[in-house]
Amino acid sequence: MLEESKEIYNRVFQLHKEGYSSDKIQTILRKEGLQDTFLTEALCKLKLVIYKKRKGRE
């Protein structure tokens, strides 16, 4: 399960690097059959990383 979580995080961050918004990432991963619990956790982690980057620049 831990390995699966890492794969999900990597997929989320890769989609973000490609320029997809968090809403679009959510749609893509739901279509791929990802469970909502994993999806929510991965998106929260992504948003936290984005927030930290933004706060670090100010």
Phi and psi in radians as a Rosetta constraint file:
Dihedral C 1 N 2 CA 2 C 2 CIRCULARHARMONIC -1.131 0.35
Dihedral N 2 CA 2 C 2 N 3 CIRCULARHARMONIC -0.705 0.35
Dihedral C 2 N 3 CA 3 C 3 CIRCULARHARMONIC -1.127 0.35
Dihedral N 3 CA 3 C 3 N 4 CIRCULARHARMONIC -0.673 0.35
Dihedral C 3 N 4 CA 4 C 4 CIRCULARHARMONIC -1.122 0.35
Dihedral N 4 CA 4 C 4 N 5 CIRCULARHARMONIC -0.690 0.35
Dihedral C 4 N 5 CA 5 C 5 CIRCULARHARMONIC -1.091 0.35
Dihedral N 5 CA 5 C 5 N 6 CIRCULARHARMONIC -0.733 0.35
Dihedral C 5 N 6 CA 6 C 6 CIRCULARHARMONIC -1.094 0.35
Dihedral N 6 CA 6 C 6 N 7 CIRCULARHARMONIC -0.710 0.35
Dihedral C 6 N 7 CA 7 C 7 CIRCULARHARMONIC -1.111 0.35
Dihedral N 7 CA 7 C 7 N 8 CIRCULARHARMONIC -0.701 0.35
Dihedral C 7 N 8 CA 8 C 8 CIRCULARHARMONIC -1.143 0.35
Dihedral N 8 CA 8 C 8 N 9 CIRCULARHARMONIC -0.803 0.35
Dihedral C 8 N 9 CA 9 C 9 CIRCULARHARMONIC -1.052 0.35
Dihedral N 9 CA 9 C 9 N 10 CIRCULARHARMONIC -0.769 0.35
Dihedral C 9 N 10 CA 10 C 10 CIRCULARHARMONIC -1.067 0.35
Dihedral N 10 CA 10 C 10 N 11 CIRCULARHARMONIC -0.719 0.35
Dihedral C 10 N 11 CA 11 C 11 CIRCULARHARMONIC -1.119 0.35
Dihedral N 11 CA 11 C 11 N 12 CIRCULARHARMONIC -0.761 0.35
Dihedral C 11 N 12 CA 12 C 12 CIRCULARHARMONIC -1.097 0.35
Dihedral N 12 CA 12 C 12 N 13 CIRCULARHARMONIC -0.811 0.35
Dihedral C 12 N 13 CA 13 C 13 CIRCULARHARMONIC -1.178 0.35
Dihedral N 13 CA 13 C 13 N 14 CIRCULARHARMONIC -0.608 0.35
Dihedral C 13 N 14 CA 14 C 14 CIRCULARHARMONIC -1.131 0.35
Dihedral N 14 CA 14 C 14 N 15 CIRCULARHARMONIC -0.774 0.35
Dihedral C 14 N 15 CA 15 C 15 CIRCULARHARMONIC -1.099 0.35
Dihedral N 15 CA 15 C 15 N 16 CIRCULARHARMONIC -0.658 0.35
Dihedral C 15 N 16 CA 16 C 16 CIRCULARHARMONIC -1.129 0.35
Dihedral N 16 CA 16 C 16 N 17 CIRCULARHARMONIC -0.742 0.35
Dihedral C 16 N 17 CA 17 C 17 CIRCULARHARMONIC -1.102 0.35
Dihedral N 17 CA 17 C 17 N 18 CIRCULARHARMONIC -0.529 0.35
Dihedral C 17 N 18 CA 18 C 18 CIRCULARHARMONIC -1.335 0.35
Dihedral N 18 CA 18 C 18 N 19 CIRCULARHARMONIC -0.110 0.35
Dihedral C 18 N 19 CA 19 C 19 CIRCULARHARMONIC 1.801 0.35
Dihedral N 19 CA 19 C 19 N 20 CIRCULARHARMONIC 0.119 0.35
Dihedral C 19 N 20 CA 20 C 20 CIRCULARHARMONIC -1.349 0.35
Dihedral N 20 CA 20 C 20 N 21 CIRCULARHARMONIC 2.505 0.35
Dihedral C 20 N 21 CA 21 C 21 CIRCULARHARMONIC -1.332 0.35
Dihedral N 21 CA 21 C 21 N 22 CIRCULARHARMONIC 2.887 0.35
Dihedral C 21 N 22 CA 22 C 22 CIRCULARHARMONIC -1.121 0.35
Dihedral N 22 CA 22 C 22 N 23 CIRCULARHARMONIC -0.584 0.35
Dihedral C 22 N 23 CA 23 C 23 CIRCULARHARMONIC -1.142 0.35
Dihedral N 23 CA 23 C 23 N 24 CIRCULARHARMONIC -0.743 0.35
Dihedral C 23 N 24 CA 24 C 24 CIRCULARHARMONIC -1.175 0.35
Dihedral N 24 CA 24 C 24 N 25 CIRCULARHARMONIC -0.685 0.35
Dihedral C 24 N 25 CA 25 C 25 CIRCULARHARMONIC -1.053 0.35
Dihedral N 25 CA 25 C 25 N 26 CIRCULARHARMONIC -0.769 0.35
Dihedral C 25 N 26 CA 26 C 26 CIRCULARHARMONIC -1.052 0.35
Dihedral N 26 CA 26 C 26 N 27 CIRCULARHARMONIC -0.764 0.35
Dihedral C 26 N 27 CA 27 C 27 CIRCULARHARMONIC -1.109 0.35
Dihedral N 27 CA 27 C 27 N 28 CIRCULARHARMONIC -0.785 0.35
Dihedral C 27 N 28 CA 28 C 28 CIRCULARHARMONIC -1.065 0.35
Dihedral N 28 CA 28 C 28 N 29 CIRCULARHARMONIC -0.825 0.35
Dihedral C 28 N 29 CA 29 C 29 CIRCULARHARMONIC -1.253 0.35
Dihedral N 29 CA 29 C 29 N 30 CIRCULARHARMONIC -0.540 0.35
Dihedral C 29 N 30 CA 30 C 30 CIRCULARHARMONIC -1.137 0.35
Dihedral N 30 CA 30 C 30 N 31 CIRCULARHARMONIC -0.695 0.35
Dihedral C 30 N 31 CA 31 C 31 CIRCULARHARMONIC -1.144 0.35
Dihedral N 31 CA 31 C 31 N 32 CIRCULARHARMONIC -0.505 0.35
Dihedral C 31 N 32 CA 32 C 32 CIRCULARHARMONIC -1.377 0.35
Dihedral N 32 CA 32 C 32 N 33 CIRCULARHARMONIC -0.090 0.35
Dihedral C 32 N 33 CA 33 C 33 CIRCULARHARMONIC 1.607 0.35
Dihedral N 33 CA 33 C 33 N 34 CIRCULARHARMONIC 0.323 0.35
Dihedral C 33 N 34 CA 34 C 34 CIRCULARHARMONIC -1.268 0.35
Dihedral N 34 CA 34 C 34 N 35 CIRCULARHARMONIC 2.418 0.35
Dihedral C 34 N 35 CA 35 C 35 CIRCULARHARMONIC -1.205 0.35
Dihedral N 35 CA 35 C 35 N 36 CIRCULARHARMONIC 2.544 0.35
Dihedral C 35 N 36 CA 36 C 36 CIRCULARHARMONIC -1.067 0.35
Dihedral N 36 CA 36 C 36 N 37 CIRCULARHARMONIC -0.582 0.35
Dihedral C 36 N 37 CA 37 C 37 CIRCULARHARMONIC -1.135 0.35
Dihedral N 37 CA 37 C 37 N 38 CIRCULARHARMONIC -0.765 0.35
Dihedral C 37 N 38 CA 38 C 38 CIRCULARHARMONIC -1.182 0.35
Dihedral N 38 CA 38 C 38 N 39 CIRCULARHARMONIC -0.698 0.35
Dihedral C 38 N 39 CA 39 C 39 CIRCULARHARMONIC -1.094 0.35
Dihedral N 39 CA 39 C 39 N 40 CIRCULARHARMONIC -0.817 0.35
Dihedral C 39 N 40 CA 40 C 40 CIRCULARHARMONIC -1.076 0.35
Dihedral N 40 CA 40 C 40 N 41 CIRCULARHARMONIC -0.773 0.35
Dihedral C 40 N 41 CA 41 C 41 CIRCULARHARMONIC -1.108 0.35
Dihedral N 41 CA 41 C 41 N 42 CIRCULARHARMONIC -0.763 0.35
Dihedral C 41 N 42 CA 42 C 42 CIRCULARHARMONIC -1.158 0.35
Dihedral N 42 CA 42 C 42 N 43 CIRCULARHARMONIC -0.724 0.35
Dihedral C 42 N 43 CA 43 C 43 CIRCULARHARMONIC -1.188 0.35
Dihedral N 43 CA 43 C 43 N 44 CIRCULARHARMONIC -0.620 0.35
Dihedral C 43 N 44 CA 44 C 44 CIRCULARHARMONIC -1.118 0.35
Dihedral N 44 CA 44 C 44 N 45 CIRCULARHARMONIC -0.714 0.35
Dihedral C 44 N 45 CA 45 C 45 CIRCULARHARMONIC -1.127 0.35
Dihedral N 45 CA 45 C 45 N 46 CIRCULARHARMONIC -0.744 0.35
Dihedral C 45 N 46 CA 46 C 46 CIRCULARHARMONIC -1.063 0.35
Dihedral N 46 CA 46 C 46 N 47 CIRCULARHARMONIC -0.816 0.35
Dihedral C 46 N 47 CA 47 C 47 CIRCULARHARMONIC -1.108 0.35
Dihedral N 47 CA 47 C 47 N 48 CIRCULARHARMONIC -0.608 0.35
Dihedral C 47 N 48 CA 48 C 48 CIRCULARHARMONIC -1.149 0.35
Dihedral N 48 CA 48 C 48 N 49 CIRCULARHARMONIC -0.736 0.35
Dihedral C 48 N 49 CA 49 C 49 CIRCULARHARMONIC -1.109 0.35
Dihedral N 49 CA 49 C 49 N 50 CIRCULARHARMONIC -0.775 0.35
Dihedral C 49 N 50 CA 50 C 50 CIRCULARHARMONIC -1.071 0.35
Dihedral N 50 CA 50 C 50 N 51 CIRCULARHARMONIC -0.765 0.35
Dihedral C 50 N 51 CA 51 C 51 CIRCULARHARMONIC -1.092 0.35
Dihedral N 51 CA 51 C 51 N 52 CIRCULARHARMONIC -0.762 0.35
Dihedral C 51 N 52 CA 52 C 52 CIRCULARHARMONIC -1.115 0.35
Dihedral N 52 CA 52 C 52 N 53 CIRCULARHARMONIC -0.687 0.35
Dihedral C 52 N 53 CA 53 C 53 CIRCULARHARMONIC -1.096 0.35
Dihedral N 53 CA 53 C 53 N 54 CIRCULARHARMONIC -0.780 0.35
Dihedral C 53 N 54 CA 54 C 54 CIRCULARHARMONIC -1.119 0.35
Dihedral N 54 CA 54 C 54 N 55 CIRCULARHARMONIC -0.737 0.35
Dihedral C 54 N 55 CA 55 C 55 CIRCULARHARMONIC -1.219 0.35
Dihedral N 55 CA 55 C 55 N 56 CIRCULARHARMONIC -0.519 0.35
Dihedral C 55 N 56 CA 56 C 56 CIRCULARHARMONIC -1.235 0.35
Dihedral N 56 CA 56 C 56 N 57 CIRCULARHARMONIC -0.435 0.35
Dihedral C 56 N 57 CA 57 C 57 CIRCULARHARMONIC -1.410 0.35
Dihedral N 57 CA 57 C 57 N 58 CIRCULARHARMONIC -0.439 0.35
